[in-house]
Amino acid sequence: MKQSYLLTLPLLVTSCALGVDDSVICTRTDQPTTEHAAALAIDGGDKSVLTGARLIGILDAGCDR
């Protein structure tokens, strides 16, 4: 088990150092973000509305929406 952690760590560090294409994240989360916002408006509880709105705001700001 320890060995698998040791093998995974360099992969995580390498992927962070190489960066990620933001446009892929933004494109793939656009529709789900919109759907989530609509669902929160319909039946979200107080906490889920607050955390969902925060998450959507972060995605929107990062994706320049």
C-alpha positions in Angstrom: 0.0 0.0 0.0 2.8 2.4 0.9 4.4 1.7 -2.4 1.3 2.8 -4.4 1.3 6.1 -2.5 5.0 6.7 -3.3 4.3 6.0 -7.0 1.3 8.3 -7.1 2.9 11.3 -5.5 5.3 12.0 -8.5 2.4 11.8 -10.9 0.4 14.4 -8.9 3.4 16.7 -8.6 4.2 16.4 -12.3 0.7 17.1 -13.5 0.5 20.2 -11.3 3.8 21.5 -12.6 2.8 21.0 -16.2 -0.5 22.8 -15.7 -4.0 22.2 -16.9 -5.8 23.6 -19.9 -8.4 25.9 -18.2 -10.6 26.0 -21.3 -11.3 22.3 -21.0 -12.5 22.6 -17.4 -14.6 25.7 -18.2 -16.2 24.1 -21.3 -17.0 20.8 -19.5 -18.4 22.6 -16.4 -20.5 25.2 -18.2 -23.7 23.2 -18.6 -23.5 21.3 -15.3 -23.0 24.6 -13.5 -26.1 26.1 -15.1 -28.1 22.9 -14.2 -26.8 23.0 -10.7 -27.8 26.6 -10.2 -31.3 25.8 -11.5 -31.6 22.8 -9.2 -30.5 24.9 -6.2 -33.1 27.5 -7.0 -35.8 24.8 -7.1 -35.2 22.6 -4.1 -31.9 23.5 -2.4 -31.7 23.8 1.3 -30.0 26.9 2.9 -26.6 25.3 3.2 -26.6 23.8 -0.3 -27.7 27.1 -1.8 -24.8 28.9 -0.1 -22.1 26.3 -0.9 -23.5 25.8 -4.5 -23.5 29.6 -5.1 -20.0 29.9 -3.8 -18.8 27.0 -6.1 -20.6 28.4 -9.1 -19.1 31.9 -8.4 -15.6 30.5 -8.3 -16.1 28.6 -11.5 -17.6 31.6 -13.2 -14.8 33.9 -12.1 -12.1 31.4 -13.1 -13.7 30.8 -16.5 -14.5 34.5 -17.2 -18.3 33.8 -17.5 
